[in-house]
Amino acid sequence: MTGNSANRRIGIIGTGRVAQALALGLGANTLSPPLIWGRTATGREEAVSRIGRQAHASDTMADLVEASDIIAIAVSDDAVASVIEKMATLIPAGHMPFVFHVSGRSGAAVLDPLREKCALTAAIHPAMTFTGNPQEEVTRMTGAYFAITGSSDRAWDMARQIVAELGGVAAEITEDRRALYHAGLCHAANHLVTLLAGSSHILSAAGVAEPYAMLAPLVRAALENSLARGFDALSGPVLRGDRETIGRHIAALVEHCPQVLPAYRAMALATVDELETEGAPLPLGGVRSELG
C-alpha cells in the first residue's frame, strides 16, 4: 500500500461471514479499527461483537466511504451491483479509495461506476468456505488462494498486497473467465456437501445409526488421495466395470432411497465419461447401459 499501511482505515460493507473475517484479518494490520456497515443496526452490532476485537459500526454507508482508504464489498452476489451504484454517489471529490468486492462470479468490470470516480478497483475472491467463526476463518485464509481480477496494473498490485496481508496466495483470473472459475469451486465444495448428504441418507436407510461418523475416515482418505493423485485415485465398481454391483445399487436405491437415485446415477455416468476420456482399458458400455 502507499504510505504507512498501519495508518489506513479499512471499511467493510456487509455484516456476514466473509465481512467479519475480512474485518478481523485486515484490521490486525492497522492502527484504526475497521468500520463495518450493513443495512440494519442489529446486524452491524452483531458483526462487531463476533469479530472479537475492537471494531466500529458505521451509522451510514456515506460515513464509511468518506472515512475509509480501503473498502471491501462483502455482500451477496446479487446485491453487489446495487451497493456499487449507491457508493458511486457517495465518494467525495478528491477521495481515491481502493475498492474491491469478494464475489466469485464477477470481475472488476462491475466496479466501473467507482472507477469512473477515480477509485482503484479489483475483484478479490477467497477460494475458501466460511461458516461464521471469524477467528477460525482468518487462520483458514492463510495459505488459501484468492482469485484477483484488477482493473489496472496498480489495482492488481494493491489487490496482491491485500491477499499477502491475509496470508493468501494470489491467482489472476481474467474478466471473461470469472464465472467459469467460480463454477469450478462450487462444483467441488458445494456439491461435495450435497453428495455427502445423499450418502448419509442412503446409509441411514440401511440402518446405520451415525452415517457421517462412518463416512468420515473413508471420505477423508478419498479426498486426500484425489488431491494428491487426481483421477488416478478412483476406485470402486465403475472403475472395475462391475455391472452387477451397480445394478444392485440401482435396485436398492429404487426401493429404499429413491430421492438419491438421480444424483447417484448422474455421478456414476460422469465417472464413466471421465474414464472413457482417460482411455480406460475396460469396456464400460455395460455399466453405462445399467445406469440408464
C-alpha positions as CSV (number, residue, x, y, z in Angstrom):
1,M,0.0,0.0,0.0
2,T,1.1,3.6,-0.5
3,G,2.3,5.4,2.6
4,N,2.2,3.8,6.1
5,S,-0.1,0.8,5.8
6,A,-0.8,0.9,9.5
7,N,-2.4,4.3,9.2
8,R,-5.0,3.1,6.6
9,R,-8.7,2.9,7.5
10,I,-10.5,-0.3,6.5
11,G,-14.1,-0.2,5.6
12,I,-16.3,-3.3,5.2
13,I,-19.7,-3.1,3.6
14,G,-21.6,-6.2,4.7
15,T,-22.0,-7.9,8.0
16,G,-22.0,-11.6,7.1
17,R,-19.4,-14.3,7.4
18,V,-16.9,-13.1,4.9
19,A,-17.2,-9.5,6.0
20,Q,-16.4,-10.4,9.6
21,A,-13.4,-12.5,8.6
22,L,-12.0,-9.7,6.4
23,A,-12.5,-7.1,9.2
24,L,-10.6,-9.3,11.6
25,G,-7.8,-10.2,9.2
26,L,-7.2,-6.8,7.7
27,G,-7.9,-4.9,10.9
28,A,-5.0,-6.6,12.6
29,N,-2.6,-4.7,10.4
30,T,-4.0,-1.2,11.0
31,L,-4.0,1.3,13.9
32,S,-7.5,2.4,13.4
33,P,-10.3,-0.2,14.0
34,P,-12.1,-1.3,10.8
35,L,-15.5,0.3,10.1
36,I,-18.4,-2.0,9.3
37,W,-21.7,-1.1,7.7
38,G,-24.8,-3.2,6.9
39,R,-28.4,-2.5,6.3
40,T,-29.6,-2.9,9.9
41,A,-28.2,-1.6,13.1
42,T,-28.7,-5.0,14.7
43,G,-26.6,-6.7,12.0
44,R,-23.8,-4.2,12.4
45,E,-23.6,-4.6,16.2
46,E,-23.7,-8.4,16.0
47,A,-20.9,-8.4,13.4
48,V,-18.8,-6.1,15.6
49,S,-19.3,-8.3,18.6
50,R,-18.4,-11.5,16.8
51,I,-15.2,-10.2,15.4
52,G,-13.8,-10.4,18.9
53,R,-11.5,-7.3,18.7
54,Q,-12.1,-3.6,18.6
55,A,-14.1,-2.6,15.6
56,H,-16.7,0.2,14.9
57,A,-20.1,0.0,13.4
58,S,-20.6,2.9,10.9
59,D,-24.1,4.5,11.1
60,T,-24.2,5.2,7.3
61,M,-22.6,4.0,4.2
62,A,-21.6,7.6,3.4
63,D,-19.7,7.9,6.7
64,L,-17.8,4.6,5.9
65,V,-17.0,5.6,2.3
66,E,-15.7,9.0,3.3
67,A,-13.5,7.7,6.2
68,S,-12.0,4.6,4.5
69,D,-8.9,4.2,2.4
70,I,-9.7,0.6,1.6
71,I,-13.2,-0.6,1.1
72,A,-14.3,-4.2,0.8
73,I,-17.8,-5.0,-0.5
74,A,-18.7,-8.3,1.1
75,V,-22.4,-8.7,0.3
76,S,-24.4,-11.4,-1.6
77,D,-23.5,-11.7,-5.3
78,D,-26.9,-10.3,-6.3
79,A,-26.5,-7.2,-4.1
80,V,-23.0,-6.2,-5.4
81,A,-24.2,-4.0,-8.3
82,S,-26.8,-2.1,-6.2
83,V,-24.2,-1.4,-3.5
84,I,-21.7,-0.1,-6.1
85,E,-24.4,2.1,-7.6
86,K,-25.1,3.7,-4.2
87,M,-21.4,4.0,-3.4
88,A,-20.7,5.9,-6.6
89,T,-23.0,8.7,-5.4
90,L,-21.1,8.9,-2.1
91,I,-17.4,9.2,-3.0
92,P,-16.3,12.7,-2.2
93,A,-14.4,14.7,-4.8
94,G,-10.6,14.0,-4.5
95,H,-11.1,10.8,-2.5
96,M,-9.5,7.9,-4.2
97,P,-10.0,4.7,-2.2
98,F,-9.1,1.2,-3.2
99,V,-12.4,-0.7,-3.5
100,F,-12.8,-4.4,-4.0
101,H,-15.6,-6.9,-3.9
102,V,-15.4,-10.6,-2.9
103,S,-17.9,-12.0,-5.3
104,G,-16.7,-15.1,-7.1
105,R,-18.8,-14.8,-10.2
106,S,-18.0,-11.1,-11.1
107,G,-14.8,-9.5,-12.1
108,A,-13.7,-5.9,-11.9
109,A,-16.0,-4.5,-14.6
110,V,-18.9,-4.4,-12.3
111,L,-16.9,-1.8,-10.3
112,D,-16.6,0.6,-13.2
113,P,-19.0,3.2,-11.7
114,L,-16.5,3.6,-8.8
115,R,-13.5,3.5,-11.2
116,E,-15.1,6.5,-13.0
117,K,-15.0,8.3,-9.7
118,C,-11.2,7.7,-9.6
119,A,-11.3,4.7,-7.2
120,L,-8.9,1.9,-7.8
121,T,-10.9,-1.3,-8.2
122,A,-10.5,-5.1,-8.2
123,A,-12.3,-8.3,-7.5
124,I,-10.7,-10.4,-4.8
125,H,-12.4,-13.8,-4.1
126,P,-11.1,-16.2,-1.5
127,A,-11.3,-19.8,-2.6
128,M,-12.4,-20.8,0.9
129,T,-15.6,-21.7,2.7
130,F,-16.9,-19.5,5.5
131,T,-19.0,-20.9,8.3
132,G,-19.3,-17.9,10.7
133,N,-16.3,-18.2,13.0
134,P,-14.1,-15.2,12.0
135,Q,-11.2,-16.2,14.3
136,E,-11.0,-19.7,12.6
137,E,-11.5,-18.3,9.2
138,V,-8.6,-15.8,9.5
139,T,-6.5,-18.9,10.1
140,R,-8.0,-20.8,7.2
141,M,-7.3,-17.9,4.8
142,T,-3.6,-18.4,5.5
143,G,-2.4,-20.4,2.5
144,A,-5.7,-20.2,0.7
145,Y,-5.9,-19.0,-2.9
146,F,-7.5,-15.7,-3.8
147,A,-8.7,-15.0,-7.4
148,I,-7.8,-11.5,-8.4
149,T,-9.2,-9.5,-11.4
150,G,-7.8,-6.0,-11.4
151,S,-9.0,-3.0,-13.4
152,S,-5.4,-1.8,-13.9
153,D,-1.8,-2.8,-13.1
154,R,-1.9,-0.6,-10.0
155,A,-5.2,-2.1,-8.8
156,W,-3.6,-5.6,-9.3
157,D,-0.7,-4.6,-7.1
158,M,-3.0,-3.3,-4.4
159,A,-5.1,-6.5,-4.5
160,R,-2.0,-8.6,-4.3
161,Q,-0.9,-6.8,-1.2
162,I,-4.3,-7.3,0.4
163,V,-4.0,-11.0,-0.3
164,A,-0.5,-11.1,1.2
165,E,-1.7,-9.4,4.4
166,L,-4.3,-12.1,4.7
167,G,-1.6,-14.8,4.3
168,G,-3.1,-15.9,1.0
169,V,-1.8,-16.8,-2.5
170,A,-2.8,-14.5,-5.4
171,A,-4.1,-16.1,-8.6
172,E,-5.0,-13.9,-11.6
173,I,-8.4,-14.7,-13.3
174,T,-9.3,-12.8,-16.4
175,E,-12.6,-10.9,-16.5
176,D,-14.2,-13.3,-19.1
177,R,-13.3,-16.4,-17.0
178,R,-14.7,-15.4,-13.6
179,A,-18.0,-17.3,-13.9
180,L,-16.1,-20.4,-15.1
181,Y,-13.6,-20.2,-12.2
182,H,-16.5,-19.8,-9.7
183,A,-18.3,-22.8,-11.2
184,G,-15.2,-24.9,-10.7
185,L,-15.1,-24.0,-7.0
186,C,-18.8,-24.5,-6.4
187,H,-18.8,-27.9,-8.2
188,A,-16.1,-29.1,-5.8
189,A,-17.1,-27.5,-2.4
190,N,-20.9,-27.0,-2.6
191,H,-21.7,-30.2,-4.4
192,L,-19.5,-32.2,-2.1
193,V,-21.8,-31.2,0.8
194,T,-24.8,-32.4,-1.2
195,L,-23.0,-35.6,-2.2
196,L,-22.3,-36.4,1.5
197,A,-25.9,-35.6,2.5
198,G,-27.1,-38.1,-0.1
199,S,-24.7,-40.8,1.1
200,S,-25.9,-40.1,4.7
201,H,-29.5,-40.7,3.6
202,I,-28.6,-44.0,2.0
203,L,-26.7,-45.2,5.0
204,S,-29.5,-44.2,7.3
205,A,-31.9,-46.2,5.2
206,A,-29.5,-49.1,5.5
207,G,-29.8,-48.9,9.3
208,V,-26.5,-47.0,10.1
209,A,-27.1,-45.0,13.3
210,E,-24.2,-42.5,12.7
211,P,-23.7,-42.2,8.9
212,Y,-21.4,-39.2,9.0
213,A,-19.1,-40.9,11.5
214,M,-19.0,-44.0,9.2
215,L,-18.3,-41.8,6.2
216,A,-15.6,-39.6,7.8
217,P,-12.5,-41.9,7.5
218,L,-13.4,-43.1,4.0
219,V,-14.2,-39.6,2.7
220,R,-11.1,-38.0,4.2
221,A,-8.9,-40.7,2.6
222,A,-10.6,-40.4,-0.7
223,L,-10.2,-36.6,-0.6
224,E,-6.6,-36.7,0.3
225,N,-5.9,-39.3,-2.4
226,S,-7.8,-37.3,-5.0
227,L,-5.9,-34.1,-4.2
228,A,-2.6,-35.9,-4.4
229,R,-3.2,-38.1,-7.4
230,G,-6.1,-36.6,-9.3
231,F,-8.4,-39.0,-11.2
232,D,-5.9,-41.8,-10.7
233,A,-7.2,-42.1,-7.1
234,L,-10.5,-43.5,-8.4
235,S,-11.6,-46.9,-7.0
236,G,-14.9,-48.8,-6.9
237,P,-17.3,-50.8,-9.1
238,V,-17.4,-48.3,-12.0
239,L,-13.6,-48.4,-12.4
240,R,-13.8,-52.2,-12.3
241,G,-16.7,-52.4,-14.8
242,D,-18.7,-54.3,-12.3
243,R,-22.1,-54.1,-13.9
244,E,-23.9,-56.5,-11.5
245,T,-22.8,-54.5,-8.4
246,I,-24.1,-51.3,-9.9
247,G,-27.3,-52.9,-10.9
248,R,-27.9,-54.0,-7.3
249,H,-27.1,-50.4,-6.1
250,I,-29.8,-49.1,-8.5
251,A,-32.4,-51.6,-7.4
252,A,-31.7,-50.9,-3.7
253,L,-32.0,-47.2,-4.2
254,V,-35.2,-47.5,-6.1
255,E,-36.7,-49.5,-3.2
256,H,-35.3,-47.7,-0.2
257,C,-33.9,-44.3,-1.1
258,P,-35.3,-43.2,-4.4
259,Q,-34.7,-39.5,-3.8
260,V,-30.9,-40.0,-4.1
261,L,-31.1,-42.2,-7.2
262,P,-30.9,-39.3,-9.8
263,A,-27.7,-37.9,-8.1
264,Y,-26.1,-41.4,-7.8
265,R,-26.9,-42.1,-11.5
266,A,-25.6,-38.7,-12.6
267,M,-22.3,-39.1,-10.7
268,A,-21.8,-42.7,-11.9
269,L,-22.3,-41.6,-15.5
270,A,-19.9,-38.7,-15.1
271,T,-17.4,-41.2,-13.8
272,V,-17.9,-43.4,-16.8
273,D,-17.4,-40.4,-19.1
274,E,-14.2,-39.4,-17.3
275,L,-12.9,-42.9,-17.5
276,E,-13.6,-43.1,-21.2
277,T,-11.9,-39.7,-21.7
278,E,-8.9,-41.1,-19.9
279,G,-8.8,-44.2,-22.1
280,A,-9.9,-46.8,-19.5
281,P,-8.8,-50.3,-20.6
282,L,-12.2,-51.9,-19.6
283,P,-15.2,-51.7,-21.9
284,L,-17.8,-49.6,-20.0
285,G,-20.8,-49.9,-22.3
286,G,-22.4,-52.4,-19.9
287,V,-22.0,-50.1,-17.0
288,R,-23.5,-47.2,-18.9
289,S,-26.5,-49.3,-20.0
290,E,-27.1,-50.4,-16.4
291,L,-27.2,-46.8,-15.3
292,G,-29.7,-46.0,-18.0
